């Protein structure tokens, strides 16, 4: 029996350090649990909003662990853990910073620049214009070529003329009218429906195979219309480019009456009045006068022909 006891004691001595470590660990865990429970009691209401005042932890908590080996006297190891009362944490109020007002910038007044007066320069004197003499040819020899002073009817077929014409001699000598100037005047007394007319004066020769005419001039059919113009004989329109033989007599002289498109208001040559109503055009009461002035001379004026 004694050897068994001795063997057990040897075994106990060899395992005693292990049991001490186990018991110490249990004591520490127990102490931690008690401390945690105390913290919960103290800080729980503040954290979780529990009603009532703080819980005061117990002054001392003791945990006892006993290890027993069957059949052997049980040595008892007691570990005591004392929890120290912890102070209650007081929540500190956090101060919320007050927003600092932002200064509103004040508009800086804009300085308006004052315009500096500019000295006004004295105007430069404009030199007086120098009179330029106008070389107006002195009146020379002139002849009345045509003077229609009555109504033009449909029987005139849009071409009132005289046959044989006035001033039907040699225009090349002794006075040179062939290189002179024609002066023309038309005055309208009445027209059934005032028309926008185009009028021209023509010379015919060699059974009307040669034809030279002034250019078309716009004339209104309104009563009281007066139009005057002039044209050099050499500048007359020449049918087929052929000039009149001014040394020989002409067949006739007369006026061509045309519409604003330059088409004869006539029933000659199948024109059929060119779409115009002759009753709106004729009788056309007018005076049409033509004077020729010799080469290089001036015109004496219409007062010598129109009373």
Beta strands, then each sheet from edge to edge (+ up, - down):
strand 1: 142-152
strand 2: 161-162
strand 3: 181-191
strand 4: 196-205
strand 5: 210-213
strand 6: 217-220
strand 7: 226-232
strand 8: 237-238
strand 9: 252-258
strand 10: 284-293
sheet 1: 1+ 10- 3+ 7-
sheet 2: 2+ 9- 4+ 5- 8+
sheet 3: 2+ 9- 4+ 6-
end
